[in-house]
Amino acid sequence: MKMTGRKFSYAFVLVIFLLSACKKEQVTTSLPRSVPEKEDVSSQGIIDFLNAAAKSKHEFHSFMFLRHGKVIAEGWWNPYKPELKHTLYSTSKSFTATAVGFAVSEKKLSVDDKVISFFPDALPDTVSPFLSKMKVKDLLSMSAGQDPDPTFKTVVSDSNWVKSFLAKPVVHEPGSKFLYNTLATYMLSAIVQKVTGERVIDFLKPRLFEPLAIEGMDWEVDPHGINTGGWGLRLKTEDMAKFGQLFLQKGKWNGKQVLPVSWIDEATTLKIYQAPDAPQSKKDSSDWMQGYCYQMWRCRHNCFRADGAYGQYIIVMPDQDAVIAITAETPDMQDEINLVWEYLLPAIKTGKLAENTSLSSNLKQKLSSLALPFPVAGSGSVVASQISGKTFALESNNKHLESMNFQFMDNKCQVSMMIDSSRYNFSLGSGQWITGETTLLGPNLLLLAKAHFVGLPPAKVAGSFGWKDENTLELVLRYIESPHTETITSKFDKNNVTVGFHYSNTPDNIQPGLKGIVRD
């Protein structure tokens, strides 16, 4: 078919327009990138932070630094990767509160609504005066009035968490005293589902996740299919940073008001002090004494944050127009955030910085080479050849591990474990991480919660091995969408083996000195 010059011109313009639109849409799915000095941040300050992190007791997994809405530094410690989700633990709470914010803005509920009004069929026989007074805002501000926190006992022993929560004694006037209560956040999730007919994750999809181009997230549920609310959300590091940037921008994204400014202000301002009678010296040195908001914490330096166990942070810095997202595993979250105040905060400058291509290049190289250490390679080739292909039967143990089989070939170790009559296979590399998937539940703070990980995909793992000495094999399995690692140490003596298991989030071995023998 012949096309005239004018028709060709129109078609050409249309194609260019569509290509331009597609390109523009592609750009908005991720945050814009820049270099530190262009956004008046010192590359040297970020390098100093990374050096300090390397010498610290903290195991960092990822880090993203935004200034003026642009990513100026980002890094993942291998085998953690940009495309991987990461367990957020209590950082999930801030997303649950945001779901409440959307529901409030759509007049589906009010923060002054009484909690018992949502669950008339789950109430105890006697509703105490304090329970009758409990409001949604008391759940949001961790001042429900219960003491002690009922979370862990409830989620591992009860199937109806709503009914269990409402049955717990309310010993303080709601709103009067702070007590960190993760089950209270779960109740917020249950309330959102009650008034919207959707799980929190589904309710947030068109309102939060899709506008911010957040994909691939998942969230744990209770035995009744309600999102756990106070934990269990998994997102990528950039998704965390986007959430922080949305709050920094007072709820606006790509020129559209996604979340009302009024809710941002209400959710991020002081509602209750954690320890009003604490000495001033303690208040001055602690980021857990600055006041609690709606499922967010106030920080020193006029910042606020979402945070989760073992060091998951979204830190919003309004005075500096900056956001910092971190995933990690640490035994000391205060010491971890101290590194941010000591190195990253002073790296943010008020005046213009000159371009420094050499320094920014050094930073870029350092960020791209971040990696966690492998097990010590050692020398166990003789023992490896002797045990390769053999299956060891294990004595009765609390891991229900029945047998282990080892195969060595080409600097790789194939391990097969029989647990509760189910077989789990892992591939591990020497001086490298070999990634795979497993349905075996790994270390987790809420591992014993009913319905834990039900309906979620297999866990992604990265495995590496080494020899601590000529007879002792160390297997390291990193659950790379969580903060945690399992280390299995096997000491061989002819046809006998002694196996010890250690989870990185526990201070002691969970199963030391397990005996085994070669099975015929």
C-alpha positions as CSV (number, residue, x, y, z in Angstrom):
1,M,0.0,0.0,0.0
2,K,1.3,3.4,-1.0
3,M,1.6,6.1,1.8
4,T,1.5,9.8,1.0
5,G,4.1,12.2,2.4
6,R,1.5,13.8,4.8
7,K,0.2,10.4,6.1
8,F,3.8,9.2,6.5
9,S,4.6,12.3,8.5
10,Y,1.6,11.8,10.8
11,A,2.5,8.1,11.3
12,F,6.1,9.1,12.0
13,V,5.0,11.7,14.6
14,L,2.6,9.2,16.2
15,V,5.4,6.5,16.5
16,I,7.8,9.1,18.1
17,F,5.0,10.2,20.5
18,L,4.3,6.6,21.6
19,L,7.9,5.7,22.0
20,S,8.4,8.9,24.0
21,A,5.4,8.0,26.2
22,C,6.7,4.5,26.8
23,K,10.1,5.8,27.7
24,K,8.6,8.3,30.1
25,E,6.5,5.6,31.7
26,Q,9.6,3.4,32.0
27,V,11.5,6.2,33.8
28,T,8.8,6.7,36.4
29,T,8.9,3.1,37.6
30,S,12.2,3.7,39.3
31,L,13.7,6.6,41.2
32,P,15.9,9.0,39.3
33,R,19.7,8.7,39.8
34,S,22.3,11.3,40.5
35,V,25.7,11.6,42.1
36,P,26.3,12.8,45.6
37,E,28.1,16.1,44.9
38,K,25.4,17.2,42.4
39,E,22.9,16.9,45.3
40,D,25.3,18.6,47.8
41,V,26.3,15.4,49.6
42,S,29.9,14.4,50.2
43,S,31.0,11.2,48.6
44,Q,33.7,10.9,51.2
45,G,31.1,10.9,53.9
46,I,29.3,8.0,52.3
47,I,32.7,6.2,51.8
48,D,33.4,6.7,55.5
49,F,30.0,5.3,56.4
50,L,30.7,2.2,54.3
51,N,34.1,1.8,55.9
52,A,32.6,2.1,59.4
53,A,29.9,-0.4,58.5
54,A,32.6,-2.9,57.4
55,K,34.3,-2.6,60.8
56,S,31.1,-2.7,62.8
57,K,29.3,-5.6,64.4
58,H,26.4,-5.1,62.0
59,E,25.8,-7.2,58.9
60,F,24.5,-4.8,56.2
61,H,22.5,-6.3,53.3
62,S,21.5,-3.2,51.4
63,F,21.6,0.6,51.5
64,M,20.0,3.4,49.5
65,F,20.5,7.1,50.0
66,L,18.2,9.7,48.5
67,R,18.7,13.5,48.4
68,H,16.2,15.8,46.6
69,G,14.3,12.8,45.5
70,K,17.3,11.2,43.6
71,V,19.2,8.1,44.5
72,I,22.8,9.2,45.1
73,A,24.2,6.0,46.5
74,E,23.0,2.4,46.5
75,G,24.6,-0.9,47.3
76,W,23.9,-4.5,48.1
77,W,26.2,-6.8,49.9
78,N,26.5,-9.9,47.7
79,P,24.7,-12.3,47.7
80,Y,21.9,-9.8,48.4
81,K,20.6,-8.2,45.2
82,P,18.5,-5.2,44.0
83,E,15.8,-7.4,42.6
84,L,15.3,-9.4,45.8
85,K,12.7,-8.6,48.4
86,H,13.7,-8.5,52.0
87,T,11.7,-9.3,55.2
88,L,10.8,-5.9,56.8
89,Y,9.6,-7.2,60.2
90,S,8.1,-4.2,62.0
91,T,8.7,-1.8,59.2
92,S,5.5,-3.5,57.9
93,K,3.6,-1.5,60.6
94,S,4.1,1.8,58.8
95,F,2.4,0.3,55.7
96,T,-0.5,-1.0,57.8
97,A,-1.0,2.4,59.3
98,T,-0.9,3.9,55.8
99,A,-3.8,1.5,54.8
100,V,-5.7,2.9,57.8
101,G,-4.9,6.4,56.4
102,F,-6.4,5.5,53.1
103,A,-9.5,4.0,54.8
104,V,-9.9,7.2,56.9
105,S,-9.6,9.4,53.8
106,E,-12.3,7.4,52.1
107,K,-14.5,7.7,55.2
108,K,-14.6,3.9,55.8
109,L,-13.5,4.4,59.4
110,S,-12.3,7.0,61.8
111,V,-9.3,6.9,64.3
112,D,-11.9,7.7,67.0
113,D,-13.9,4.6,66.2
114,K,-14.1,2.1,69.1
115,V,-12.2,-1.2,68.4
116,I,-15.0,-3.4,69.8
117,S,-17.4,-1.9,67.2
118,F,-15.8,-3.8,64.4
119,F,-15.9,-7.2,66.0
120,P,-19.3,-7.8,67.8
121,D,-19.0,-11.5,67.3
122,A,-15.5,-11.8,68.8
123,L,-16.0,-10.0,72.1
124,P,-15.4,-11.6,75.5
125,D,-18.4,-12.4,77.7
126,T,-17.6,-9.3,79.8
127,V,-16.3,-6.2,78.1
128,S,-14.2,-4.2,80.6
129,P,-14.6,-0.4,80.8
130,F,-11.0,0.1,79.4
131,L,-11.7,-2.3,76.5
132,S,-14.9,-0.5,75.6
133,K,-12.9,2.8,75.5
134,M,-10.1,1.5,73.2
135,K,-10.0,3.4,69.9
136,V,-8.3,2.9,66.6
137,K,-5.9,5.7,67.4
138,D,-4.8,3.8,70.6
139,L,-3.8,0.9,68.4
140,L,-2.0,3.2,66.0
141,S,0.0,4.9,68.8
142,M,0.9,1.7,70.7
143,S,-1.2,2.7,73.7
144,A,-3.9,0.0,73.7
145,G,-3.6,-0.4,77.5
146,Q,-2.6,-4.1,77.5
147,D,0.4,-5.2,79.6
148,P,2.3,-7.4,78.9
149,D,2.5,-7.5,75.1
150,P,0.3,-10.5,74.1
151,T,1.8,-11.0,70.6
152,F,4.1,-14.0,70.8
153,K,2.0,-16.1,73.1
154,T,-1.1,-15.4,71.0
155,V,0.3,-16.0,67.5
156,V,1.9,-19.4,68.4
157,S,-1.0,-20.8,70.4
158,D,-4.3,-19.3,69.1
159,S,-6.0,-19.6,65.7
160,N,-8.3,-16.6,66.2
161,W,-6.0,-13.7,66.9
162,V,-8.8,-11.1,66.9
163,K,-10.8,-12.9,69.6
164,S,-7.6,-13.6,71.6
165,F,-6.6,-9.9,71.5
166,L,-10.0,-8.7,72.7
167,A,-9.9,-11.3,75.5
168,K,-6.6,-10.0,76.9
169,P,-6.9,-7.7,80.0
170,V,-6.7,-4.0,79.4
171,V,-4.9,-2.8,82.5
172,H,-4.3,0.9,81.6
173,E,-6.6,3.6,80.3
174,P,-6.2,3.4,76.5
175,G,-4.1,6.2,75.2
176,S,-2.3,6.8,78.5
177,K,0.7,4.5,78.4
178,F,3.0,3.3,75.6
179,L,3.6,-0.4,75.2
180,Y,5.0,-1.9,72.0
181,N,2.3,-4.3,71.0
182,T,2.6,-6.0,67.6
183,L,-0.8,-7.7,68.0
184,A,-2.4,-4.2,68.1
185,T,-1.0,-3.6,64.6
186,Y,-2.5,-6.9,63.5
187,M,-5.8,-5.6,64.8
188,L,-5.5,-2.6,62.5
189,S,-5.0,-5.0,59.6
190,A,-8.1,-6.9,60.7
191,I,-10.1,-3.7,60.9
192,V,-9.1,-2.5,57.4
193,Q,-10.1,-5.9,56.1
194,K,-13.4,-5.7,58.0
195,V,-14.4,-2.3,56.6
196,T,-13.0,-2.8,53.0
197,G,-13.5,-6.5,52.4
198,E,-9.9,-6.7,51.2
199,R,-6.6,-7.7,52.8
200,V,-4.3,-4.8,53.5
201,I,-1.9,-5.8,50.7
202,D,-4.8,-5.8,48.2
203,F,-6.3,-2.6,49.5
204,L,-2.9,-0.9,49.1
205,K,-2.2,-2.1,45.6
206,P,-4.2,0.5,43.6
207,R,-3.7,3.2,46.3
208,L,0.0,2.9,47.2
209,F,1.9,0.2,45.4
210,E,0.7,0.8,41.8
211,P,1.2,4.6,41.9
212,L,4.7,4.1,43.3
213,A,5.4,1.3,40.8
214,I,6.0,-1.2,43.6
215,E,5.6,-4.8,42.4
216,G,6.3,-8.4,43.6
217,M,5.5,-7.7,47.3
218,D,4.0,-10.3,49.5
219,W,2.7,-10.3,53.1
220,E,2.2,-13.1,55.6
221,V,-1.3,-14.0,56.9
222,D,-2.9,-15.3,60.0
223,P,-4.9,-18.6,60.1
224,H,-7.9,-16.7,58.7
225,G,-6.2,-15.1,55.8
226,I,-5.8,-11.6,57.4
227,N,-2.4,-10.0,56.7
228,T,-0.3,-10.0,59.9
229,G,0.0,-6.2,59.8
230,G,2.8,-5.8,62.4
231,W,5.2,-7.9,60.4
232,G,5.5,-10.1,57.3
233,L,5.7,-7.6,54.4
234,R,8.5,-8.1,52.0
235,L,9.7,-5.4,49.6
236,K,12.8,-4.5,47.6
237,T,15.1,-1.8,49.0
238,E,14.1,0.7,46.4
239,D,10.4,0.1,47.3
240,M,11.3,1.0,50.9
241,A,13.0,4.2,49.7
242,K,10.0,5.1,47.6
243,F,7.7,4.8,50.6
244,G,10.0,7.1,52.6
245,Q,10.1,9.6,49.7
246,L,6.3,9.6,49.5
247,F,6.2,10.7,53.1
248,L,9.0,13.2,52.6
249,Q,6.9,14.7,49.7
250,K,3.8,15.0,52.0
251,G,2.0,12.2,50.1
252,K,2.6,13.5,46.6
253,W,4.0,11.3,43.8
254,N,4.6,12.3,40.2
255,G,2.5,15.4,40.7
256,K,-0.5,13.6,42.1
257,Q,-1.6,13.6,45.8
258,V,-1.6,9.9,46.5
259,L,-2.0,10.2,50.3
260,P,-3.6,13.2,52.0
261,V,-1.2,15.8,53.5
262,S,-3.3,15.7,56.6
263,W,-2.7,12.0,57.2
264,I,1.1,12.4,56.6
265,D,1.2,15.1,59.3
266,E,-1.0,13.1,61.7
267,A,0.9,9.9,61.2
268,T,4.4,11.3,61.6
269,T,4.0,13.6,64.6
270,L,4.4,12.8,68.3
271,K,1.5,11.0,69.9
272,I,3.0,9.5,73.0
273,Y,6.4,9.3,74.8
274,Q,7.8,5.8,75.4
275,A,9.3,6.7,78.8
276,P,8.3,10.2,79.9
277,D,10.1,9.8,83.2
278,A,13.5,8.6,81.7
279,P,16.5,10.8,82.5
280,Q,17.3,13.5,80.0
281,S,20.7,11.9,79.2
282,K,19.0,8.7,78.1
283,K,16.5,10.6,76.0
284,D,19.3,12.5,74.3
285,S,21.2,9.4,73.4
286,S,18.3,7.1,72.3
287,D,16.3,7.1,69.1
288,W,13.7,5.0,71.0
289,M,12.9,7.9,73.4
290,Q,11.9,10.6,71.0
291,G,8.2,9.8,70.9
292,Y,5.9,7.4,68.9
293,C,3.6,8.5,66.1
294,Y,1.2,6.3,64.2
295,Q,3.2,3.1,63.7
296,M,6.3,5.3,63.1
297,W,9.0,6.5,65.5
298,R,10.3,10.0,66.0
299,C,14.2,10.2,65.7
300,R,16.8,12.6,66.9
301,H,17.6,15.4,64.5
302,N,13.9,16.0,63.7
303,C,13.7,12.8,61.7
304,F,11.1,10.0,61.7
305,R,11.4,6.4,60.7
306,A,9.8,3.1,60.1
307,D,12.0,0.3,61.6
308,G,12.0,-3.4,61.9
309,A,13.8,-6.1,63.9
310,Y,17.4,-6.7,63.2
311,G,18.0,-3.4,61.5
312,Q,15.4,-2.7,58.7
313,Y,15.1,1.1,58.4
314,I,13.3,3.7,56.4
315,I,14.6,7.0,57.7
316,V,13.0,10.3,56.6
317,M,15.0,13.5,57.1
318,P,12.8,16.5,56.3
319,D,15.3,19.2,57.3
320,Q,17.8,17.6,54.9
321,D,15.3,16.6,52.1
322,A,16.8,13.1,52.3
323,V,15.7,9.5,52.8
324,I,17.8,6.5,53.8
325,A,16.7,2.8,53.4
326,I,18.7,0.0,55.0
327,T,18.3,-3.7,55.3
328,A,20.5,-5.6,57.7
329,E,20.9,-8.1,60.5
330,T,22.2,-6.5,63.6
331,P,22.2,-7.2,67.4
332,D,22.1,-3.5,68.2
333,M,19.8,-1.3,66.2
334,Q,20.7,1.9,68.1
335,D,24.4,1.4,67.2
336,E,23.4,0.9,63.6
337,I,21.4,4.1,63.3
338,N,24.2,5.9,65.2
339,L,26.4,5.2,62.1
340,V,23.8,7.2,60.0
341,W,24.0,10.2,62.4
342,E,27.8,10.0,62.6
343,Y,28.6,9.7,58.9
344,L,25.7,10.3,56.6
345,L,24.0,13.2,58.3
346,P,27.2,15.4,58.3
347,A,27.8,14.3,54.7
348,I,24.7,16.3,53.7
349,K,25.7,19.9,53.1
350,T,23.8,23.2,52.9
351,G,26.1,24.8,50.4
352,K,27.0,23.8,46.9
353,L,29.7,21.2,46.4
354,A,32.1,21.1,43.5
355,E,32.0,18.0,41.2
356,N,34.6,15.4,42.2
357,T,34.7,12.7,39.6
358,S,37.6,10.9,41.2
359,L,35.8,10.6,44.6
360,S,32.4,9.8,43.1
361,S,34.1,7.1,41.0
362,N,35.8,5.6,44.1
363,L,32.4,5.6,45.8
364,K,30.7,3.9,42.9
365,Q,33.4,1.2,42.8
366,K,33.2,0.6,46.5
367,L,29.4,0.3,46.3
368,S,29.6,-2.2,43.4
369,S,32.1,-4.4,45.3
370,L,30.2,-4.8,48.5
371,A,30.1,-8.4,49.6
372,L,29.6,-10.6,52.7
373,P,32.5,-13.0,53.5
374,F,32.5,-16.7,52.4
375,P,33.2,-19.5,54.8
376,V,36.9,-20.1,55.2
377,A,37.9,-22.4,52.3
378,G,40.4,-24.5,54.3
379,S,41.6,-27.9,53.1
380,G,39.3,-30.9,53.5
381,S,39.8,-32.6,50.1
382,V,40.8,-35.9,51.7
383,V,37.7,-36.1,53.9
384,A,35.5,-34.8,51.1
385,S,36.5,-37.7,48.9
386,Q,35.9,-40.1,51.7
387,I,32.4,-38.9,52.6
388,S,31.2,-37.9,49.1
389,G,28.1,-39.9,48.2
390,K,27.6,-41.2,51.7
391,T,24.4,-40.8,53.7
392,F,24.6,-40.3,57.5
393,A,21.7,-41.3,59.7
394,L,21.1,-38.9,62.6
395,E,19.9,-39.5,66.1
396,S,16.6,-38.2,67.2
397,N,16.6,-34.4,67.5
398,N,14.4,-31.3,67.8
399,K,15.0,-30.4,64.1
400,H,13.4,-33.7,63.0
401,L,16.5,-34.2,60.8
402,E,16.7,-37.9,59.9
403,S,19.7,-38.0,57.5
404,M,22.2,-36.0,55.5
405,N,24.0,-36.9,52.3
406,F,27.0,-35.0,50.9
407,Q,28.3,-34.9,47.3
408,F,31.4,-33.0,46.3
409,M,32.3,-32.1,42.7
410,D,34.0,-29.1,40.9
411,N,34.2,-26.9,44.0
412,K,30.6,-27.5,44.8
413,C,28.9,-29.4,47.6
414,Q,25.4,-30.9,47.1
415,V,23.7,-31.5,50.4
416,S,20.5,-33.5,50.8
417,M,18.6,-33.5,54.1
418,M,15.7,-35.7,55.1
419,I,13.5,-33.8,57.6
420,D,10.1,-35.2,58.7
421,S,10.3,-37.6,55.8
422,S,10.6,-34.8,53.3
423,R,13.8,-34.3,51.3
424,Y,15.5,-30.9,50.9
425,N,18.4,-30.4,48.5
426,F,20.9,-27.5,48.6
427,S,23.8,-26.5,46.3
428,L,26.8,-24.7,47.9
429,G,29.9,-23.3,46.3
430,S,33.5,-22.9,47.5
431,G,34.4,-19.2,47.3
432,Q,31.1,-18.4,45.7
433,W,27.4,-18.3,46.5
434,I,25.1,-20.7,44.6
435,T,21.5,-19.5,44.7
436,G,18.4,-21.7,44.8
437,E,15.0,-22.1,46.4
438,T,13.7,-24.2,49.2
439,T,10.4,-24.9,50.9
440,L,12.2,-25.5,54.1
441,L,11.4,-22.7,56.5
442,G,14.5,-20.9,57.6
443,P,15.3,-18.7,60.6
444,N,12.6,-16.2,61.5
445,L,11.5,-14.2,64.5
446,L,7.9,-15.4,64.0
447,L,8.8,-18.9,62.8
448,L,6.4,-20.5,65.2
449,A,3.4,-18.3,64.3
450,K,0.4,-20.2,63.1
451,A,0.1,-20.0,59.2
452,H,3.7,-18.7,59.0
453,F,4.6,-18.3,55.3
454,V,1.4,-20.1,54.2
455,G,0.7,-19.3,50.5
456,L,4.1,-17.6,50.0
457,P,6.6,-18.7,47.4
458,P,9.6,-20.9,48.3
459,A,12.4,-19.2,50.1
460,K,15.4,-18.0,48.0
461,V,18.7,-19.2,49.4
462,A,22.4,-18.7,48.7
463,G,24.8,-21.4,49.8
464,S,28.6,-21.5,50.3
465,F,30.8,-23.9,52.1
466,G,34.3,-24.2,53.6
467,W,36.5,-26.3,55.8
468,K,37.2,-25.0,59.3
469,D,39.9,-27.7,59.5
470,E,40.6,-30.9,57.6
471,N,37.7,-32.7,59.3
472,T,35.2,-29.9,59.9
473,L,32.8,-28.8,57.1
474,E,30.9,-25.5,57.4
475,L,27.8,-25.0,55.4
476,V,26.3,-21.5,55.2
477,L,22.8,-21.1,53.9
478,R,21.7,-17.5,53.6
479,Y,17.9,-16.9,53.3
480,I,18.5,-13.9,51.1
481,E,15.0,-12.5,51.2
482,S,15.3,-12.3,55.0
483,P,17.9,-11.0,57.4
484,H,18.9,-14.5,58.6
485,T,21.4,-17.2,58.0
486,E,21.7,-20.9,59.0
487,T,25.1,-22.3,59.6
488,I,25.6,-26.1,59.7
489,T,28.9,-27.4,61.1
490,S,29.7,-31.1,60.5
491,K,32.7,-32.7,62.1
492,F,33.7,-36.1,60.6
493,D,35.5,-39.0,62.2
494,K,35.7,-42.0,59.9
495,N,32.1,-43.2,59.6
496,N,30.8,-40.8,62.3
497,V,29.6,-37.2,62.1
498,T,28.7,-34.6,64.7
499,V,26.4,-31.9,63.4
500,G,25.7,-28.5,64.9
501,F,23.1,-26.0,63.7
502,H,23.2,-22.3,64.4
503,Y,20.7,-19.5,63.4
504,S,22.1,-16.1,63.0
505,N,19.2,-14.5,65.0
506,T,19.8,-16.7,68.1
507,P,22.7,-16.4,70.5
508,D,23.2,-20.1,70.9
509,N,23.2,-23.2,68.8
510,I,19.6,-24.5,68.3
511,Q,20.9,-28.1,68.0
512,P,24.6,-28.6,68.9
513,G,26.4,-31.9,69.0
514,L,23.9,-34.0,67.0
515,K,25.4,-37.5,66.4
516,G,25.2,-39.4,63.1
517,I,26.7,-42.5,61.5
518,V,27.1,-43.8,57.9
519,R,24.0,-45.7,56.9
520,D,24.5,-48.9,54.9
